[in-house]
Amino acid sequence: MRSERLVALLFTLQNRRGATAAELAEALGVSERTMHRDIAALREAGVPVWAEPGRHGGIRLVEGWRSRLDGLTSREAVALFAMSTPRALAGLGLGTAVSAAHAKVSASLPGPLREQAQQVAQRFHLDAPGWFRGEDEAAELAAVARAVWEQHRLTVRYRRGERLAERLLEPLGLVLKAGVWYLVAHVPEAGAEHRTIRTYRVSRIAEAEPHPERFERPEGFDLVEWWRESSAQFARALLRERIRIKLSPAGLRALSLIAEPDVSIEARNHAGPPDADGRVEVDLPVESHEVALGQMLRLGAEVEILDPPSLRAAFAEVATAMAARNG
């Protein structure tokens, strides 16, 4: 993506009064040798770049020469400049593009707006992975991303336990959720009139080989909407069991801490009438009774398990053991 890097270099020079090749190389994440080649390329393209020797010299544009950035409102410019360059974009090969956008915006903003943008950037930060876990190591992310951009079919070898399964895919999009990359792709089925859309964890793709032929994206396909619906269906499919519990007002409020938002909202909306102590009966879908035991223990004395009896007995057993150890 040399063209993006040259644009980033151009606007970086426009924004600075002068910089050494080493400083520019560090700013754009390339070697000094590459930076010298890029500077030469700008000169060949007609950009008046010159080098001033001496202790306070450096590489700079001829005084008064500027490339304008038009079409952005002040709020749009500040919002774009405020975006950092997260590792997620770098993994997709867009880190240079974002750096170029930052340089363009910074070069075009008047002083007060530039300061405002820098203040915003220091006050908001996106950290995608969850606590106590790092980002997924997705070795083939860049190759998968290229196939998504270029609409090329992709043969992948995908880890399933101890074996590798080979799949021919038509990559439709990439989703980053809690530090984990997922590929949403068509799976062409021989002899079938329709194609199945499935989700693959990119870190489990051991090899990704692009095909020269392109494919046609389905008309009207909306990645965001598809992911939202697919995630909701997946969450519902996990909830294979149901339990009945009685919750205090505090327990009812805490329900959202142990269950998915949709599940807790539905449970509260269909809760029975409160008794004399304000406690209500609730039907709650759960993944399994074993998982439900851990969830109910988090509610402590604010919950009474009514059904099934086996879960009630297990809850009482753990509570008794806890009381004995802490009595």
ZAMARGU-4260 file (C-alpha; in steps of 0.2 Angstrom, whole numbers, plus 5000, padded with zeros to 4 digits):
<rodrens>
0) 5000/5000/5000 | 5014/5012/4995 | 5002/5025/4988 | 4994/5027/5005 | 5011/5029/5013
5) 5016/5042/5001 | 5000/5052/5005 | 5003/5050/5023 | 5021/5056/5020 | 5015/5071/5010
10) 5003/5077/5024 | 5015/5073/5038 | 5028/5085/5029 | 5014/5098/5027 | 5010/5097/5045
15) 5028/5098/5051 | 5041/5112/5048 | 5054/5099/5045 | 5059/5082/5050 | 5074/5070/5048
20) 5072/5054/5037 | 5074/5044/5053 | 5060/5054/5062 | 5048/5052/5046 | 5052/5033/5045
25) 5048/5031/5064 | 5032/5041/5061 | 5026/5030/5047 | 5033/5013/5053 | 5046/5010/5039
30) 5065/5009/5037 | 5075/5024/5033 | 5080/5017/5017 | 5061/5015/5012 | 5059/5033/5018
35) 5072/5040/5006 | 5064/5030/4992 | 5047/5037/4996 | 5054/5055/4997 | 5062/5052/4980
40) 5045/5046/4973 | 5037/5062/4979 | 5050/5073/4970 | 5047/5063/4954 | 5028/5066/4956
45) 5031/5085/4956 | 5030/5088/4975 | 5043/5101/4980 | 5052/5092/4994 | 5069/5098/4998
50) 5082/5094/5012 | 5090/5107/5022 | 5108/5102/5029 | 5114/5107/5046 | 5110/5103/5064
55) 5093/5111/5063 | 5089/5106/5045 | 5078/5092/5039 | 5067/5086/5025 | 5053/5099/5021
60) 5041/5106/5008 | 5044/5122/4999 | 5037/5136/5010 | 5020/5141/5005 | 5016/5124/4995
65) 5001/5115/5002 | 4989/5101/4997 | 4972/5105/5003 | 4959/5094/5011 | 4941/5099/5007
70) 4924/5092/5011 | 4926/5089/5029 | 4916/5099/5042 | 4925/5104/5059 | 4916/5090/5068
75) 4920/5077/5055 | 4938/5082/5055 | 4939/5082/5074 | 4930/5065/5075 | 4942/5057/5062
80) 4958/5064/5070 | 4952/5058/5087 | 4952/5040/5081 | 4968/5031/5086 | 4976/5017/5076
85) 4971/5002/5085 | 4980/4985/5082 | 4964/4979/5074 | 4966/4991/5059 | 4984/4987/5058
90) 4980/4968/5057 | 4969/4972/5042 | 4982/4982/5033 | 4974/4998/5036 | 4986/5006/5049
95) 4995/5016/5036 | 4978/5022/5029 | 4972/5028/5046 | 4989/5037/5048 | 4987/5045/5031
100) 4970/5051/5036 | 4976/5058/5053 | 4990/5067/5044 | 4978/5075/5031 | 4966/5081/5044
105) 4980/5088/5056 | 4987/5097/5041 | 4971/5105/5036 | 4964/5110/5053 | 4967/5127/5060
110) 4976/5128/5077 | 4961/5129/5089 | 4953/5114/5080 | 4969/5104/5080 | 4971/5106/5099
115) 4953/5101/5101 | 4955/5085/5091 | 4971/5081/5101 | 4961/5083/5117 | 4948/5072/5111
120) 4961/5059/5106 | 4968/5059/5124 | 4951/5057/5132 | 4944/5042/5122 | 4952/5025/5118
125) 4945/5009/5111 | 4952/4993/5120 | 4943/4979/5111 | 4948/4963/5121 | 4940/4958/5137
130) 4949/4958/5154 | 4961/4944/5158 | 4963/4939/5140 | 4974/4945/5126 | 4970/4947/5108
135) 4967/4932/5097 | 4983/4927/5087 | 4976/4926/5069 | 4991/4923/5058 | 4980/4922/5042
140) 4970/4938/5046 | 4979/4949/5032 | 4976/4936/5019 | 4958/4934/5024 | 4956/4953/5024
145) 4963/4954/5006 | 4951/4941/5000 | 4936/4951/5008 | 4942/4967/5000 | 4945/4960/4983
150) 4930/4948/4983 | 4941/4933/4979 | 4936/4915/4984 | 4947/4907/4997 | 4952/4890/5001
155) 4955/4888/5020 | 4962/4874/5031 | 4952/4876/5047 | 4957/4868/5064 | 4943/4857/5071
160) 4950/4849/5087 | 4965/4839/5082 | 4962/4839/5063 | 4961/4851/5049 | 4946/4853/5038
165) 4947/4861/5021 | 4933/4873/5015 | 4930/4883/5000 | 4923/4900/5005 | 4917/4916/4998
170) 4922/4929/5012 | 4909/4942/5015 | 4916/4951/5030 | 4926/4952/5046 | 4919/4955/5063
175) 4930/4959/5078 | 4921/4954/5095 | 4930/4956/5112 | 4947/4954/5103 | 4942/4939/5093
180) 4941/4940/5074 | 4927/4931/5065 | 4925/4928/5046 | 4908/4928/5039 | 4907/4918/5023
185) 4897/4909/5010 | 4900/4891/5009 | 4896/4886/4991 | 4887/4869/4990 | 4888/4859/4975
190) 4871/4856/4966 | 4863/4868/4979 | 4853/4884/4973 | 4857/4893/4989 | 4873/4895/4999
195) 4875/4894/5017 | 4882/4908/5027 | 4893/4903/5042 | 4905/4910/5054 | 4923/4905/5056
200) 4935/4910/5070 | 4950/4917/5060 | 4963/4911/5073 | 4958/4893/5069 | 4962/4896/5050
205) 4979/4887/5048 | 4981/4892/5030 | 4972/4903/5018 | 4974/4902/4999 | 4966/4915/4988
210) 4958/4910/4971 | 4960/4921/4956 | 4941/4921/4952 | 4930/4934/4960 | 4912/4930/4967
215) 4897/4941/4967 | 4891/4947/4984 | 4873/4943/4988 | 4862/4958/4984 | 4856/4968/5000
220) 4868/4958/5012 | 4871/4969/5027 | 4885/4962/5038 | 4880/4972/5054 | 4862/4966/5053
225) 4867/4948/5049 | 4879/4948/5064 | 4866/4955/5076 | 4853/4942/5071 | 4866/4928/5070
230) 4872/4932/5088 | 4855/4933/5095 | 4850/4916/5087 | 4867/4908/5094 | 4863/4915/5111
235) 4846/4908/5111 | 4852/4891/5105 | 4863/4889/5120 | 4849/4892/5132 | 4842/4874/5132
240) 4835/4872/5149 | 4823/4882/5160 | 4822/4885/5179 | 4810/4894/5190 | 4816/4905/5204
245) 4809/4918/5216 | 4819/4935/5217 | 4819/4949/5230 | 4818/4967/5222 | 4837/4967/5224
250) 4839/4950/5215 | 4827/4956/5201 | 4838/4971/5198 | 4854/4960/5198 | 4847/4948/5186
255) 4855/4958/5171 | 4872/4955/5179 | 4871/4936/5177 | 4860/4934/5161 | 4861/4941/5144
260) 4852/4958/5142 | 4838/4951/5131 | 4835/4936/5143 | 4834/4947/5159 | 4822/4959/5151
265) 4811/4946/5145 | 4811/4937/5162 | 4807/4954/5171 | 4793/4958/5159 | 4785/4941/5162
270) 4788/4940/5181 | 4773/4935/5192 | 4765/4947/5204 | 4775/4952/5220 | 4771/4943/5236
275) 4770/4951/5253 | 4789/4953/5254 | 4790/4960/5236 | 4798/4944/5229 | 4792/4938/5212
280) 4793/4922/5203 | 4803/4921/5187 | 4805/4908/5173 | 4823/4909/5167 | 4831/4901/5152
285) 4848/4894/5155 | 4862/4885/5146 | 4862/4870/5158 | 4858/4867/5177 | 4877/4866/5180
290) 4879/4884/5173 | 4863/4890/5182 | 4870/4884/5199 | 4885/4896/5197 | 4873/4910/5191
295) 4862/4908/5206 | 4876/4908/5218 | 4880/4925/5212 | 4863/4931/5218 | 4866/4924/5235
300) 4852/4926/5248 | 4842/4937/5235 | 4836/4921/5226 | 4826/4905/5230 | 4826/4891/5218
305) 4809/4883/5215 | 4812/4871/5201 | 4820/4859/5197 | 4822/4851/5214 | 4839/4845/5209
310) 4846/4862/5207 | 4838/4868/5223 | 4846/4854/5232 | 4863/4858/5224 | 4861/4876/5229
315) 4857/4872/5247 | 4872/4860/5248 | 4884/4873/5242 | 4876/4887/5253 | 4878/4875/5268
320) 4896/4872/5264 | 4900/4890/5263 | 4891/4894/5279 | 4901/4880/5288 | 4917/4887/5281
325) 4914/4905/5285 | 4904/4902/5301
</rodrens>
